[in-house]
Structures are given as C-alpha cells and as structure tokens.
Amino acid sequence: MNDELFQSLRSEIRAGLDVTAAVPDDELLVRIEGAVFARSGLSLLTAQEKRSLVRRLFDSFRGLDVLQPLVDNPEITEIMINSHREIFIEQEGEIRRLEEEFESPSRLEDIIQSIVSEVNRTVNESTPIVDARLKNGSRVNIVLPPVALKGPAMTIRKFPAEPMTMAELVKREALTGEAAELLSLLVKSKYNIFISGGTGSGKTTFLNALSQFIPSEERVITIEDSAELRIVAVPNLVSLETRNANTEGRGEITIRDLIRSSLRMRPNRIVVGEVRGPEALDMLQAMNTGHDGSLSSGHSNSARDMLSRLETMVLSGAELPVAVVRQQISSAIDIFVHLSRMRDRSRRVLEICEADGMENGEIRLNPLYRFRENGESGGRICGTLERTGNPLLHTGKIDMAGCRRDLQRLMKEEPYEANSDFRAERSGESIRQKRLAEEMEERNR
C-alpha cells in the first residue's frame, strides 16, 4: 500500500474523531477497522495485510508510528533514525536498513516531541540535543536540526524486559563462573567497582547484573542522565535523574547536583550510571567519604585508559595537581572491570584489575583476570577470561564482611598454566626471557 492511500485513510479517521474528547483505545481500534474494511480499494489485501494496516494506523495515533513494531520486537536491540527516510536497526548484532520510513520530517518531529514530553524534557532549535527514555525503559538520544544536517535524528537503545543476571552472562561466555563469583564477593564486601568499555559493550547490562549482589537490607541511590538501571534486588532504592534547563536557561539539575544531594539521603551505596565530565570528582569524593560499595561506569578502551580518562574528567572541572587527582582515583576505586564488544559481535569481560596504590607518581594496577584469545571457530572468537595468578592484595573489606573463607575457597586452586605469562609480565620479566630461563633450568637438571 502506498503512502498516499495511508495518509488518506489516516486523515479520514482523524476527521471522524471528536478532538475535544479523549477517544478510548478500543473505540479508536473499531473506527480504524471500519475505515479499512469499508475501502473498496483494499478488498484485494489478505487478512494478514489488513491486520498489519490496522496496527500501523493505530500506532500512528497512539504509538510511535512505524517505530512501534520495532520497539515491540524483543530481538531488536537498537533503532537508529538518521532522518525521516532512513531507519536502521541492530538485530542479533547485525545492522541493516529498513524499507519503512516516516511520511515527513514533521511527523518524525511529532513523535520526538511526544517522547520527550513523557519525561518532562524539552527539545527545540535552542536545545537541539536531549536524552530521554521510553515507557519500557529504552534509552533515547535525540538531535534536531540545525545540528543534525539531514533532519531529526534519534537513536533508541533497548534493554531486555528482565535485567540480565550474572548467571546468564556466564552462560553467554561474557566471563567465567569463577570471575563472576569473585565479583559477587567484592560487591557484597563493599569494594568500589568501576566498569569501563566502549559504546555498546554492555556496561549498563553488567552494572545491572552486579547490582543483584547488593544485600537487600541496604539503601541505594542511583544517579543517571536518563534512567536506565533496573535494580530489582534492593527494596530501599531511590532513583534520581538529571533535568535540562528550561527555555529561559534555568532549572538545570546536573549529575554533580544529584551526587551532592544524595550524600544527605543516608545512602549505603551510590550508583552513578555513567560519568562523562566534572562529576567524576564528586563521584570519587563520595567513594572516599564512607560510601563504600559504590558502582559506576565510563567509556574507555582499557582499564589503564580509564585512569587517564578519569583524570581528564576531574581536571575539566577543578584546578588540582595531577598527583592529587591520581591519589583520589587510587584511594576511591578498588576494582576496574573492562568490557569490550569483540569483532564477532560478542560482548566479553577483557580485564578485572585491582587498584594497588601509587608508584613513581602513577597508579599501579594489579591484574586479576585477563581475556586470552585462542583463535576462531565458526566465526566466533574462542577464548576465556583467565586468572593471572596475582592475589587480591587489599583484603581488608573482605575481612570486615566476613568473607575471608569464601575468598580462600575461590582462589585456592592454581590458575591455568598459561597464566604464568601474566605473572612474568607483572614482575617486569618478559615472557620470552622467562621461557628461556625455564629451558636453561631444565637443561641443568
């Protein structure tokens, strides 16, 4: 069916509606079905085609128009609208373009305004960029002209209906059961954990999974630009969300404001969904002032790179010596977990590192686990997250939580033989040198 016929039907139905009263969904659906079956030009359509047409017309009035079926499809993880004529989706890790399009730029703008109004946000020419969310919790980023050159652009990141558990991540081979058990101990023992990774690496999913290990009796405050976290294991939960400035440039509430306010809300833990700028300093200070067990995330290419990015974030909002900033980071964050989206589109944990104080003015990292790749099979990367053989050095929080025996039980087994390479790396000895030394020792025997 062509767009002209669709527009004609839509206009006919709209003309028959009472604009002064809210029409119930059931009544609207009956009117749409009546209009479709009354059209002689549609008699050749199959029952399935007519059903699809009725659904599309209904969505154009009540839903998100052509986007509604995409939002309802659980297999689609990302929807990318580059303009009213260009719609791309990500499904099972593959990105492809759809034939569907909006009838006009103004129709896409109408959908955008309905989305932002649901979360009390504003987007217009003076404020052309905004983050929002849908009713189902999907994250939405919107960019309007003149910033977006081809017309209104919108990206929708969808999340599973139920938060993914750590057991499911283990099943998907994102990490090993042993590493997952260690992380559960660290969360219960109130280690401050920072999750790093690139775009689409699964940081929010992993943060949700980690939060399921927080004891249910604790009080948790979550702070986000647009609410995405779904912490279901903690009843005493307060979720805070930033607010953009109004048309007069007033009323803005930033992540920094929310972090400062959260300190007066008697939290046991503070979870900052993602840090991108000067709020990193407030997050570090919160972690350093008795709010152990806090979680946060940020964009980076590795755990080491995350340290540099945190320094840059803090320095962008405060004139502090670099040495002071590094000391703040070292004393605030206990564990770094780095995620990556691999070339086979799988999401894996690549590193779990412990912050081990300062050495020669640099933050020292103690790698506990690293991903070792072992080739490919059937287009999928083979490999696993292996223990490096380095012990957890700072166990004070483990002892205070009464989890020493759990840690000893977990770490009593020897790591994989291949992990001797990691121990050599940490001691400053190259892998090649270590192997030569072993060969010489064998000959001497």
C-alpha positions in Angstrom: 0.0 0.0 0.0 1.3 3.4 -1.0 1.8 6.3 1.4 -0.9 8.4 -0.3 -3.5 5.8 0.5 -2.3 5.5 4.1 -2.4 9.3 4.5 -5.9 9.4 3.1 -7.1 6.7 5.5 -5.5 8.4 8.4 -7.0 11.8 7.5 -10.4 10.2 7.1 -10.2 8.5 10.6 -8.9 11.7 12.2 -11.8 13.7 10.7 -14.3 11.4 12.4 -12.8 11.7 15.8 -14.0 14.1 18.5 -11.0 16.3 19.0 -12.5 17.7 22.2 -12.6 14.3 24.0 -10.1 11.5 24.6 -11.1 8.5 22.5 -10.6 5.2 24.2 -8.2 2.8 22.5 -10.9 0.2 21.9 -13.2 2.7 20.2 -10.3 4.1 18.1 -9.4 0.5 17.0 -13.0 -0.2 16.0 -13.1 3.0 13.9 -9.8 2.1 12.2 -11.1 -1.4 11.3 -14.3 0.0 10.0 -12.5 2.5 7.7 -10.1 -0.2 6.4 -12.9 -2.7 5.6 -15.1 -0.1 4.1 -12.4 0.9 1.5 -13.1 -0.8 -1.8 -9.6 -0.4 -2.9 -8.3 -2.6 -0.1 -10.5 -5.6 -0.9 -7.6 -7.4 -2.6 -5.5 -7.3 0.6 -5.1 -10.5 2.5 -6.4 -10.8 6.1 -2.8 -10.5 7.4 -2.1 -7.4 5.3 -5.3 -5.8 6.6 -4.3 -6.6 10.2 -0.9 -5.0 9.6 -2.5 -1.9 8.1 -4.9 -1.6 11.1 -2.0 -1.9 13.5 0.1 0.7 11.6 -2.8 3.1 11.6 -3.4 2.6 15.3 0.3 3.1 16.1 0.2 6.3 14.1 -2.4 7.7 16.6 -1.4 6.1 19.8 2.1 4.6 19.4 5.4 5.6 17.8 4.1 5.2 14.2 6.5 3.0 12.1 8.8 2.6 15.1 6.2 0.9 17.3 6.6 -2.6 15.8 10.4 -2.2 16.1 10.1 -1.2 19.8 7.8 -4.2 20.5 10.2 -6.6 18.8 12.4 -8.1 21.6 15.0 -9.3 19.1 15.9 -5.7 18.0 18.4 -4.1 20.3 19.0 -0.7 18.7 16.9 1.5 16.4 18.7 4.3 14.5 16.8 7.0 12.7 19.1 9.2 10.6 16.3 11.1 9.0 12.6 10.6 8.3 13.6 8.4 5.3 16.5 6.4 6.9 15.8 3.8 9.6 18.4 1.3 10.6 18.1 -1.5 13.2 20.5 -3.8 15.0 19.3 -7.3 15.4 21.4 -10.2 16.6 24.5 -8.0 16.3 23.9 -7.2 12.6 22.9 -3.7 11.4 20.6 -3.3 8.4 18.4 -0.7 6.8 14.6 -1.0 6.7 12.3 0.0 3.9 9.9 1.7 6.3 10.1 5.5 6.7 8.1 8.4 8.2 5.7 10.3 6.0 7.5 13.6 6.6 10.1 15.3 8.8 7.2 16.9 10.7 5.8 13.5 11.5 9.1 12.4 13.0 9.3 15.6 15.0 5.8 15.0 16.3 6.9 11.6 17.6 10.0 13.1 19.1 8.0 15.7 21.0 5.6 13.1 22.3 8.6 11.1 23.6 10.3 14.0 25.4 7.0 15.3 26.9 6.5 12.0 28.6 9.7 12.6 30.7 9.2 16.3 31.1 12.0 17.3 28.8 12.3 19.9 26.1 14.0 19.7 22.7 13.9 22.5 20.1 16.2 24.6 18.0 17.8 26.3 21.0 18.2 23.0 22.8 18.6 20.6 20.0 20.2 17.6 21.9 18.4 15.7 24.6 18.4 12.3 26.3 15.1 10.7 27.2 13.6 7.3 27.7 10.5 5.3 26.6 7.9 3.8 28.9 9.5 0.4 28.6 12.8 1.8 29.8 14.6 2.1 26.4 17.2 4.9 26.2 16.6 7.6 23.6 19.0 10.2 22.3 17.6 13.0 20.0 19.4 15.5 17.9 17.4 18.1 15.9 18.4 20.5 13.1 20.4 22.6 12.6 22.8 20.3 14.5 21.5 17.2 12.6 22.1 18.1 8.9 19.8 15.5 7.3 16.8 16.2 9.6 15.7 15.0 13.1 17.9 12.1 14.2 17.0 9.7 17.0 18.7 6.6 18.5 16.9 4.1 20.7 18.8 1.7 22.8 16.6 -1.2 24.0 17.2 -3.3 27.1 15.9 -6.8 28.0 12.4 -6.9 29.6 14.1 -8.5 32.6 17.6 -7.4 33.7 20.2 -10.0 32.7 21.7 -11.9 35.6 25.3 -12.7 36.1 24.5 -16.4 35.6 23.1 -15.5 32.1 26.3 -13.6 31.3 28.4 -16.6 32.3 26.2 -18.8 30.1 26.9 -16.4 27.2 30.6 -16.7 27.9 30.9 -13.0 28.8 33.0 -14.1 31.8 33.8 -17.3 33.7 31.9 -18.6 36.7 34.9 -18.1 38.9 35.3 -14.5 37.9 31.6 -13.9 38.5 31.8 -15.4 42.0 34.8 -13.2 42.8 32.8 -10.1 41.7 29.9 -11.2 43.8 32.2 -11.3 46.8 33.6 -7.9 46.0 30.2 -6.3 45.7 29.0 -7.9 49.0 32.2 -6.7 50.7 31.6 -3.1 49.5 34.5 -2.7 47.1 34.1 0.3 44.9 33.9 -1.0 41.4 34.2 0.9 38.1 33.1 -0.6 34.8 34.7 0.6 31.6 34.2 -0.1 28.0 33.3 1.2 24.5 29.9 2.1 23.1 27.6 -1.0 23.0 30.0 -3.1 25.1 27.3 -3.9 27.7 28.2 -1.5 30.6 24.7 -0.9 31.7 23.8 -4.6 31.4 26.8 -5.5 33.5 26.1 -2.8 36.1 22.6 -4.2 36.5 23.9 -7.7 36.9 26.4 -6.6 39.6 23.7 -4.7 41.5 21.9 -8.0 42.1 24.6 -8.9 44.6 23.9 -5.9 46.8 22.4 -7.0 50.1 18.7 -6.3 50.2 18.8 -4.5 53.5 20.9 -1.7 52.2 19.8 1.7 50.9 20.9 2.5 47.4 20.7 5.8 45.4 21.1 5.7 41.6 22.0 8.7 39.6 21.7 8.9 35.8 21.3 11.3 32.9 18.3 9.2 31.8 17.1 6.4 34.0 18.3 3.0 32.6 19.4 1.0 35.6 16.9 -1.6 36.8 18.0 -2.6 40.3 15.4 -5.2 41.4 17.1 -6.8 44.4 17.0 -3.8 46.7 13.7 -2.5 48.1 15.2 0.6 49.7 16.0 2.3 46.4 15.9 5.9 45.2 16.4 6.7 41.5 17.5 10.2 40.6 17.6 11.7 37.1 19.1 14.9 35.7 17.0 17.7 34.3 17.7 20.0 31.4 17.4 23.8 31.7 14.1 25.3 30.6 13.6 27.7 27.7 14.9 30.5 29.9 18.1 28.6 30.7 17.0 27.9 34.3 16.2 24.9 36.4 19.0 22.6 35.2 19.9 19.8 37.6 23.2 18.1 36.8 24.7 14.8 37.9 27.0 16.8 40.2 24.0 18.3 41.9 22.4 14.9 42.4 25.6 13.4 43.8 25.9 16.2 46.3 22.2 15.8 47.3 22.5 12.0 47.5 25.1 12.4 50.3 22.3 13.8 52.5 19.9 11.0 51.8 21.6 8.4 54.1 22.8 6.1 51.3 24.7 2.9 51.9 25.8 2.9 48.3 25.7 5.3 45.4 25.4 4.1 41.8 26.3 6.6 39.2 25.1 5.2 35.8 27.9 6.9 33.8 30.4 9.6 34.3 31.4 11.8 31.4 32.8 15.1 32.9 33.5 17.1 36.0 31.0 15.0 38.0 33.8 12.4 38.2 35.4 14.4 41.1 32.1 14.3 43.1 31.8 10.6 42.5 35.4 10.0 43.7 34.8 12.2 46.8 31.6 10.3 47.6 33.5 7.0 47.4 36.3 8.4 49.6 33.8 9.6 52.3 32.4 6.4 53.7 30.2 5.3 50.8 31.9 2.0 50.1 30.4 -0.4 47.6 29.6 2.3 45.1 29.4 1.4 41.4 29.8 3.5 38.2 30.8 3.2 34.6 32.6 5.2 31.8 33.8 5.0 28.2 37.4 3.8 27.6 39.5 1.4 25.5 41.1 -0.4 28.5 41.3 -0.3 32.3 44.6 1.7 32.0 42.9 4.1 29.6 40.1 4.6 32.0 42.5 6.0 34.5 43.6 8.7 32.1 40.0 9.5 31.1 39.1 9.9 34.8 42.0 12.3 35.3 40.8 14.3 32.3 37.2 14.4 33.6 38.3 15.6 37.0 40.7 18.2 35.7 38.0 19.6 33.3 36.1 20.9 36.4 38.7 21.5 39.0 42.2 23.0 39.1 44.0 20.3 41.0 47.6 18.9 40.8 47.6 15.7 38.7 49.3 13.9 41.6 46.3 14.8 43.9 43.8 13.6 41.2 45.6 10.3 40.8 45.7 9.8 44.6 42.0 10.4 44.7 41.3 7.9 42.0 43.7 5.3 43.6 42.1 5.6 47.0 38.5 5.7 45.8 38.2 2.9 43.2 39.1 -0.6 44.3 38.4 -2.6 41.2 38.2 -1.9 37.4 36.2 -4.2 35.1 36.8 -3.6 31.4 34.3 -4.8 28.8 34.6 -4.9 25.0 32.4 -5.7 22.0 34.5 -8.2 20.0 34.8 -8.4 16.2 32.3 -11.4 16.3 29.8 -9.0 18.0 30.1 -10.9 21.3 30.5 -8.9 24.5 33.2 -10.1 26.8 35.0 -9.0 30.0 38.6 -8.4 29.0 40.1 -7.3 32.3 39.5 -7.3 36.0 42.1 -5.2 37.8 42.7 -4.1 41.3 44.0 -0.5 42.0 47.1 -1.1 44.0 48.2 2.4 45.2 50.8 4.7 43.7 54.2 4.0 42.3 56.5 6.7 40.8 53.5 9.1 40.6 51.5 6.5 38.6 48.5 4.4 39.7 49.6 0.8 39.8 47.1 -1.8 38.6 47.2 -5.4 39.8 45.6 -7.5 37.0 43.5 -10.4 38.5 41.9 -11.7 35.3 42.6 -11.2 31.6 40.9 -12.5 28.5 43.1 -14.8 26.4 42.0 -15.4 22.8 42.6 -18.8 21.2 41.6 -18.3 17.6 38.2 -18.5 16.0 35.7 -21.3 15.3 32.6 -20.9 13.1 33.0 -17.2 13.1 33.1 -16.9 16.9 36.1 -15.9 18.9 37.4 -18.7 21.1 39.0 -17.7 24.4 38.3 -17.3 28.1 38.8 -15.0 31.0 41.8 -16.4 32.8 43.2 -15.8 36.3 46.6 -14.1 36.2 47.8 -15.8 39.3 48.2 -12.4 41.1 46.4 -12.5 44.5 43.9 -9.8 45.6 46.2 -7.6 47.6 43.8 -5.4 49.6 41.5 -7.8 51.5 40.5 -5.5 54.4 37.0 -5.1 53.2 36.7 -8.9 52.6 37.7 -9.5 56.2 35.3 -6.9 57.5 32.5 -8.6 55.6 33.4 -12.0 57.0 34.1 -13.4 53.5 37.7 -14.4 54.0 36.9 -18.1 53.8 34.9 -17.6 50.7 37.8 -15.8 49.0 40.3 -18.6 50.1 38.0 -21.3 48.8 37.6 -19.5 45.5 41.3 -18.8 45.0 42.8 -22.0 46.4 43.0 -23.7 43.0 46.0 -23.0 40.9 45.3 -20.8 37.9 45.7 -22.1 34.3 49.2 -23.0 33.4 49.2 -20.3 30.6 48.8 -17.7 33.3 52.4 -17.9 34.3 52.9 -15.5 31.4 50.9 -12.9 33.4 53.0 -13.3 36.5 56.1 -12.8 34.4 54.6 -9.7 33.0 53.8 -8.2 36.4 57.3 -8.8 37.7 58.8 -6.9 34.8 60.3 -10.0 33.2 59.4 -10.6 29.6 57.6 -13.8 28.6 60.4 -14.8 26.3 63.0 -14.3 29.0 61.0 -16.4 31.4 60.7 -19.3 29.0 64.4 -19.2 28.2 65.2 -19.3 31.9 62.9 -22.3 32.3 64.6 -24.1 29.4 68.1 -23.4 30.9 66.9 -24.8 34.3 65.5 -27.9 32.6 68.9 -28.5 30.8 70.8 -28.1 34.1 68.7 -30.9 35.6 
